């Protein structure tokens, strides 16, 4: 698969988003010195959902992402660009 095929794949963009979201959650956990259970409580999510997020397998709705982002004091910002402009 060449780069053009890769960036044309929705699976690629989903994986990139999941990685970015994971990083935000881990950063929040580290900054606030939270163990897994405290993080779960702070975000008010189930253990299952937290495990999905931390494993990179979370398929959250945009509403869930917005709610969690705000709880972590982050503004979710989604942008759209032409694939031809992606480097």
Secondary structure as UniProt FT lines:
FT   HELIX           3..7
FT   HELIX           10..31
FT   TURN            32..33
FT   HELIX           36..43
FT   HELIX           47..55
FT   HELIX           62..71
FT   TURN            72..73
FT   HELIX           83..85
//
